[in-house]
């Protein structure tokens, strides 16, 4: 039996993210139940879900530029702030455009 590769949207997900998805599915999508299970507030779980949605979107986008994909992933993981991520991406694109003009 051949092993299938993970879908692209799952590649950026951590084991913790996958555990959250499993808990969410088993709770039939009830964020209140997930919050109780983790012992945290509903807004905390909602924020976690929003970040997870962004990771899935990033993975689904299939960014062809590895550098831009990395910057976006760092922003989603809150390792850099969104403003810094936008600045880095904009500057990178300007640099790439300058290379194409040469």
Backbone as CSV, one residue per row, in Angstrom:
resi,resn,N_x,N_y,N_z,CA_x,CA_y,CA_z,C_x,C_y,C_z
1,UNK,0.844,-1.179,0.000,0.000,0.000,0.000,0.887,1.240,0.000
2,UNK,0.645,2.134,-0.943,1.456,3.342,-1.083,1.063,4.375,-0.023
3,UNK,2.077,5.063,0.482,1.841,6.125,1.453,1.591,7.414,0.687
4,UNK,0.471,8.079,0.990,0.149,9.328,0.323,0.806,10.488,1.054
5,UNK,1.233,11.464,0.283,1.807,12.668,0.861,0.685,13.493,1.490
6,UNK,1.060,14.272,2.496,0.082,15.157,3.122,-0.335,16.240,2.137
7,UNK,-1.590,16.682,2.217,-1.996,17.818,1.382,-1.143,19.036,1.727
8,UNK,-0.954,19.923,0.777,-0.098,21.101,0.983,-0.533,21.916,2.193
9,UNK,-1.838,22.044,2.424,-2.313,22.880,3.534,-1.946,22.306,4.892
10,UNK,-1.608,21.038,4.957,-1.257,20.416,6.237,0.235,20.483,6.548
11,UNK,1.054,20.826,5.566,2.497,20.787,5.746,3.016,21.765,6.787
12,UNK,2.338,22.904,6.972,2.787,23.904,7.942,2.220,23.685,9.336
13,UNK,1.430,22.638,9.517,0.784,22.421,10.801,1.664,21.593,11.734
14,UNK,1.700,22.001,12.981,2.464,21.276,13.996,1.609,20.133,14.552
15,UNK,2.240,19.279,15.340,1.499,18.206,16.011,0.418,18.797,16.918
16,UNK,0.746,19.919,17.549,-0.208,20.607,18.420,-1.412,21.110,17.617
17,UNK,-1.152,21.630,16.422,-2.235,22.082,15.546,-3.145,20.912,15.168
18,UNK,-2.534,19.792,14.830,-3.317,18.612,14.444,-4.142,18.090,15.619
19,UNK,-3.575,18.146,16.821,-4.315,17.727,18.013,-5.514,18.653,18.243
20,UNK,-5.317,19.955,18.008,-6.412,20.920,18.148,-7.518,20.605,17.140
21,UNK,-7.144,20.346,15.897,-8.131,20.012,14.861,-8.911,18.764,15.262
22,UNK,-8.209,17.759,15.745,-8.866,16.520,16.167,-9.862,16.802,17.280
23,UNK,-9.438,17.582,18.280,-10.325,17.904,19.400,-11.540,18.697,18.900
24,UNK,-11.314,19.624,17.975,-12.389,20.435,17.401,-13.403,19.555,16.672
25,UNK,-12.910,18.621,15.870,-13.794,17.722,15.125,-14.577,16.827,16.092
26,UNK,-13.887,16.262,17.077,-14.567,15.390,18.035,-15.596,16.142,18.881
27,UNK,-15.415,17.459,19.008,-16.380,18.293,19.731,-17.469,18.812,18.786
28,UNK,-17.531,18.261,17.589,-18.505,18.670,16.568,-18.452,20.163,16.283
29,UNK,-17.258,20.717,16.355,-17.074,22.127,16.028,-17.476,23.088,17.136
30,UNK,-17.720,22.580,18.327,-18.110,23.448,19.442,-16.865,24.060,20.091
31,UNK,-16.666,25.360,19.863,-15.518,26.032,20.474,-15.660,26.087,21.995
32,UNK,-16.887,26.171,22.487,-17.103,26.175,23.939,-16.626,24.862,24.548
33,UNK,-16.928,23.760,23.886,-16.487,22.455,24.390,-14.966,22.324,24.311
34,UNK,-14.380,22.822,23.232,-12.923,22.786,23.087,-12.279,23.624,24.191
35,UNK,-12.849,24.797,24.467,-12.328,25.667,25.524,-12.371,24.959,26.875
36,UNK,-13.488,24.287,27.152,-13.587,23.526,28.416,-12.525,22.439,28.477
37,UNK,-12.314,21.749,27.361,-11.326,20.674,27.317,-9.909,21.157,27.590
38,UNK,-9.589,22.338,27.089,-8.259,22.909,27.299,-8.170,23.707,28.607
39,UNK,-9.330,23.996,29.209,-9.341,24.790,30.432,-8.998,26.250,30.194
40,UNK,-9.435,26.772,29.040,-9.177,28.167,28.685,-10.500,28.826,28.292
41,UNK,-10.448,30.134,28.042,-11.659,30.864,27.678,-12.009,30.663,26.203
42,UNK,-13.261,30.946,25.898,-13.728,30.881,24.514,-12.895,31.792,23.603
43,UNK,-12.631,33.074,24.001,-11.824,33.938,23.120,-10.421,33.377,22.842
44,UNK,-9.849,32.691,23.816,-8.527,32.084,23.616,-8.598,31.007,22.541
45,UNK,-9.634,30.183,22.603,-9.800,29.123,21.600,-10.124,29.729,20.239
46,UNK,-10.932,30.777,20.221,-11.280,31.439,18.968,-10.032,32.008,18.298
47,UNK,-9.155,32.631,19.097,-7.899,33.168,18.563,-7.031,32.042,18.007
48,UNK,-6.966,30.946,18.721,-6.188,29.780,18.266,-6.726,29.266,16.940
49,UNK,-8.049,29.182,16.831,-8.668,28.727,15.585,-8.383,29.704,14.449
50,UNK,-8.460,31.010,14.725,-8.164,32.009,13.686,-6.736,31.871,13.172
51,UNK,-5.794,31.644,14.074,-4.392,31.452,13.655,-4.240,30.186,12.831
52,UNK,-4.941,29.148,13.229,-4.888,27.888,12.505,-5.478,28.056,11.105
53,UNK,-6.559,28.806,11.002,-7.162,29.087,9.694,-6.152,29.803,8.802
54,UNK,-5.433,30.770,9.357,-4.411,31.477,8.573,-3.315,30.532,8.105
55,UNK,-2.888,29.615,8.961,-1.869,28.640,8.553,-2.374,27.791,7.401
56,UNK,-3.632,27.358,7.487,-4.213,26.533,6.426,-4.278,27.336,5.133
57,UNK,-4.694,28.587,5.217,-4.755,29.436,4.019,-3.380,29.603,3.396
58,UNK,-2.381,29.810,4.241,-1.018,29.954,3.725,-0.569,28.687,3.014
59,UNK,-0.856,27.563,3.621,-0.475,26.287,3.017,-1.213,26.023,1.727
60,UNK,-2.451,26.472,1.666,-3.265,26.279,0.477,-2.867,27.233,-0.640
61,UNK,-2.339,28.392,-0.268,-1.971,29.399,-1.266,-0.837,28.920,-2.163
62,UNK,0.009,28.048,-1.619,1.104,27.521,-2.426,2.030,28.610,-2.932
63,UNK,2.437,29.484,-2.043,3.334,30.595,-2.394,4.578,30.038,-3.091
64,UNK,4.816,30.463,-4.348,5.960,29.935,-5.092,7.309,30.439,-4.576
65,UNK,7.308,31.572,-3.891,8.549,32.144,-3.372,8.781,31.622,-1.956
66,UNK,9.766,30.784,-1.735,10.008,30.233,-0.397,10.224,31.307,0.669
67,UNK,10.880,32.405,0.307,11.139,33.469,1.279,9.830,34.096,1.754
68,UNK,8.929,34.384,0.822,7.641,34.984,1.184,6.824,34.003,2.011
69,UNK,6.838,32.733,1.636,6.115,31.723,2.412,6.650,31.660,3.846
70,UNK,7.970,31.743,3.989,8.585,31.725,5.318,8.146,32.934,6.137
71,UNK,8.187,34.112,5.553,7.797,35.332,6.266,6.334,35.237,6.696
72,UNK,5.475,34.794,5.814,4.050,34.649,6.165,3.863,33.644,7.302
73,UNK,4.586,32.542,7.228,4.479,31.520,8.270,4.945,32.074,9.624
74,UNK,6.044,32.840,9.614,6.532,33.447,10.853,5.507,34.418,11.433
75,UNK,4.814,35.139,10.571,3.787,36.075,11.040,2.602,35.325,11.639
76,UNK,2.176,34.274,10.980,1.056,33.479,11.502,1.406,32.874,12.854
77,UNK,2.648,32.433,12.992,3.102,31.844,14.253,3.448,32.903,15.299
78,UNK,3.248,34.180,14.928,3.544,35.326,15.786,4.997,35.378,16.240
79,UNK,5.872,34.911,15.384,7.308,35.023,15.662,7.820,36.375,15.184
80,UNK,7.070,36.993,14.245,7.276,38.391,13.859,5.891,39.006,13.730
81,UNK,5.788,40.337,13.874,4.463,40.941,13.774,4.070,41.136,12.309
82,UNK,2.771,41.316,12.092,2.232,41.395,10.733,2.809,42.577,9.963
83,UNK,3.016,43.707,10.637,3.580,44.879,9.962,4.983,44.624,9.463
84,UNK,5.794,43.982,10.293,7.156,43.647,9.876,7.127,42.671,8.707
85,UNK,6.198,41.724,8.742,6.085,40.751,7.654,5.750,41.457,6.343
86,UNK,4.787,42.374,6.388,4.421,43.114,5.171,5.609,43.907,4.635
87,UNK,6.336,44.559,5.536,7.503,45.345,5.110,8.546,44.454,4.446
88,UNK,8.855,43.319,5.065,9.846,42.398,4.496,9.414,41.878,3.126
89,UNK,8.149,41.524,3.009,7.636,41.010,1.731,7.675,42.102,0.662
90,UNK,7.233,43.313,1.026,7.253,44.424,0.068,8.669,44.728,-0.404
91,UNK,9.610,44.777,0.529,11.005,45.059,0.168,11.590,43.951,-0.695
92,UNK,11.253,42.715,-0.374,11.724,41.576,-1.169,11.193,41.675,-2.601
93,UNK,9.906,42.009,-2.725,9.313,42.131,-4.069,9.955,43.265,-4.856
94,UNK,10.238,44.389,-4.191,10.916,45.498,-4.861,12.296,45.067,-5.341
95,UNK,13.001,44.341,-4.504,14.315,43.846,-4.861,14.233,42.909,-6.062
96,UNK,13.252,42.019,-6.051,13.070,41.080,-7.175,12.716,41.829,-8.454
97,UNK,11.874,42.868,-8.343,11.512,43.666,-9.519,12.735,44.376,-10.073
98,UNK,13.598,44.851,-9.166,14.831,45.503,-9.599,15.736,44.552,-10.342
99,UNK,15.747,43.271,-9.918,16.553,42.251,-10.610,15.994,41.994,-12.002
100,UNK,14.666,42.047,-12.138,14.048,41.794,-13.436,14.224,42.958,-14.401
101,UNK,14.400,44.172,-13.854,14.603,45.351,-14.697,16.018,45.409,-15.278
102,UNK,16.924,44.715,-14.638,18.343,44.789,-15.053,18.597,44.092,-16.366
